[in-house]
């Protein structure tokens, strides 16, 4: 059984915005606010690093596969590996 991660309210806002932040599609004030939060919050920094690694793995796998089923298997394997090295 997996344990849910509970973030403080300010961290929850950052975590919900991480994909857009990592894609660089937020406006400058939001990007700056998340930068400032990540500079101060180790748990959110760790979560952001995990998300970046996941995005990078998915992008690398996507370039290697045309078969969606095979890609799905590889993505799930990448998630497992990232979780194993995250803790």
Secondary structure as the mmCIF struct_conf table of DSSP 4:
data_model
#
loop_
_struct_conf.conf_type_id
_struct_conf.id
_struct_conf.beg_label_comp_id
_struct_conf.beg_label_asym_id
_struct_conf.beg_label_seq_id
_struct_conf.end_label_comp_id
_struct_conf.end_label_asym_id
_struct_conf.end_label_seq_id
HELX_LH_PP_P HELX_LH_PP_P1 UNK A 2 UNK A 5
HELX_RH_AL_P HELX_RH_AL_P1 UNK A 9 UNK A 23
TURN_TY1_P TURN_TY1_P1 UNK A 24 UNK A 24
BEND BEND1 UNK A 26 UNK A 26
HELX_RH_AL_P HELX_RH_AL_P2 UNK A 28 UNK A 40
HELX_RH_AL_P HELX_RH_AL_P3 UNK A 42 UNK A 64
BEND BEND2 UNK A 66 UNK A 66
HELX_RH_AL_P HELX_RH_AL_P4 UNK A 68 UNK A 86
#
